[in-house]
Every structure is written in C-alpha cells, then in structure tokens.
Amino acid sequence: MTDYHIHTILSDGIDTHEACLRMASEYNVSEIGFSDHICLNYPEWAVREEDLTYMKEKVTKIKNTTDLPFKVKFGAEIDYLSDKKDEIQTIIQKLKLDYVIGSVHFINGWNFDTEPFNYETKNIDHLYNEYFRLIQEAAISGLFDIIGHADVIKKFNYKPSFKLDKLYKQTAKIFSKADIAIELNTSGLFKPCNEYYPSTEFLKMCFKEKVPVTLGSDAHQAVDIARNFKKAINLLKVTGYKQIAVFEKRKRTLIPI
C-alpha cells in the first residue's frame, strides 16, 4: 500500500514530516511520498520560494534514513499554470523529484478549490469545460507524472447541466496518449461531493484506456495518511486494476495491488 499525496507544514499541512512518519509507521504502508504544494503565483498555502531548497534537503535526509519500515519518496504537487511552464520545468529539474503531481486549482485566476462562495456567480457548465481543458493541457505538457484529483472541480458539489461521460472519455484518452498516471484520491469522500477523485465512472474510463493509477490520501494532517485506502483498493480491483504505479527518479514501475 502506497500513499503518494501527503502535505506537511511546509505548505498547507498542519503536521511535520516526523509526525507523518510516525503515523505512517502505524499503517501497513510500503511507500509514502511527501508532495507539498508548489505554485508559482505563491499563494499562502504553497511552499515559499525561499523554502524550496530546504524542502529538498529535508526529504532527501529522510530518504537516506535506513531504519524506516517503508520507502519514502520525494514528490511535489505543482499547480499547472499555462504561462509558467518554463519556470515549472526549471524547478522540477532543480529539485530532482521522484514524481510530480500536476494539479489545477485556478481557473482564470480564481482558486475554485478554496472559495466555494463564488460558485453562485459562475457559469458551472463553463467551469467544468475549462477545468477539463486545463487538466488535459497539463497532461499533454509533459511536465508531470500524475494528474492530481482529476475531477476536483466537483468538490463543492456544483454539477453541470450536461452529462460528463464525453468529457471523461476524451480526457481519459488524452491521459493515455500522454502516458500519464492518475491518482485515486480518497479526500473527496470527506468533501461536499462525497466521491472519490476521480469518480468511479471516470476511473472506469481511465482503466479502459490503460491509464496507470496511484493512491493518494491528500492528507493535510498525519492522522489522514492512507485514509479509506482499504475501500479504495477494493474499488481499484473491482474496476479491473491489478497494479498500481510507483516512481523513483521520475521512472514509473507497476507493482501488484
């Protein structure tokens, strides 16, 4: 069992790396990955620019610790900003990450992930189309190894007037062509949408298109590491997945679930 989506106090988590390690030791995990937020418009919930080197040193030191009962990987959740692709690539190269999660939290400068009160003034159909356009663009960019919480636009349970199957199918095909993984992110179960990211329907389409999958809790506190993973693993198996993706130095391999 692996958890590749964990945040610490370096971004918007509330616990230290050490607290996360202690909690992970209580679970039957084979790998965890620290993936603090990096966003090049530097909101308060992302790692500060001056702390990026420290982040690398901190996780590298932990990775070199030999007495842990599980592997530790150095990841990052990086916001896809279409006008900052070169800067994103530069940071990725400097950090020498094991994997990079690409996420979209902004549409036209609005952080739809943290500002639910603004949805009432928005065209929801347009938001969904724009969100999926951006995650498709992120996948095609080649910057990332994993697309994070691939339908997080549903977080506050605002739904479009149209069925999503065509967008799901189109996006799954683009993920497959881009050779990028998705994550089954359990945090959506604890949000107003009360669903996994991605939805079971979207997950099925990704499986059909042979898109690899990782597991992520999106933990912002240590106690949430590997949250609801037994059910998530069962969902993967029911969907047809027999393997999950793991990464080291940006190289993907598949291991049995």
DARACOR-V131205 format. One record per pair of residues at least 24 apart in sequence whose C-alpha atoms are under 7 Angstrom apart, sorted by the first residue. I is the first residue (numbers start at 1). GAP is how many residues later the second one is. Records with the same first field share a line. If there is no record, write none. Layout:
I = GAP, GAP
This chain:
1 = 27, 28, 29, 30
2 = 27, 28, 29, 30, 213
3 = 28, 29, 30, 212, 213, 214, 223
4 = 28, 29, 30, 211, 212
5 = 28, 29, 30, 211, 212, 213, 214
6 = 27, 28, 29, 30, 211, 212, 213, 214
7 = 27, 28, 29, 212, 213
8 = 28, 212
10 = 26, 37
11 = 25, 26, 34, 35, 36
12 = 33, 34, 208
13 = 207, 208
14 = 206, 207
15 = 206, 207
19 = 203
20 = 202
23 = 199, 200
24 = 201
25 = 44
29 = 41
30 = 40, 41
31 = 39, 40, 41
32 = 39, 40, 41
33 = 39, 40, 41, 42
34 = 39, 40, 41, 42
35 = 39, 40, 41, 42
36 = 40, 41
37 = 39, 40, 41
38 = 38, 39, 40, 41
39 = 39, 40
56 = 39
73 = 25
74 = 24, 25
75 = 24, 25
76 = 24, 25
77 = 24, 25, 26
78 = 24, 25
79 = 24, 25, 26
80 = 24, 58
89 = 54
97 = 152, 153
98 = 149, 150, 151, 152
99 = 46, 148, 149, 150, 151
100 = 44, 45, 46
101 = 43, 44, 45, 46, 47
102 = 36, 42, 44, 45, 46
103 = 44, 45
104 = 31
107 = 24
116 = 40
124 = 35, 36
125 = 35, 36
128 = 25, 32
136 = 35, 38
139 = 36, 39, 41
140 = 38
145 = 35, 36
146 = 34, 35, 36, 37
147 = 34, 35, 36
148 = 34, 35
149 = 34, 36, 48, 49
150 = 47, 48
151 = 46, 47
152 = 45
154 = 39
155 = 33, 36, 37, 38
156 = 35, 36, 37
157 = 35, 36
168 = 34, 37
169 = 36
172 = 33, 34, 37
173 = 36
175 = 36
176 = 33, 34, 35
180 = 31
181 = 30, 31, 32
182 = 30, 31, 32
183 = 30, 31, 32, 33
184 = 29, 30, 31, 32
185 = 30, 31, 32, 33
186 = 30, 31, 41, 42
187 = 30, 31
204 = 35
207 = 34
212 = 32, 33
213 = 31, 32
214 = 30, 31, 32
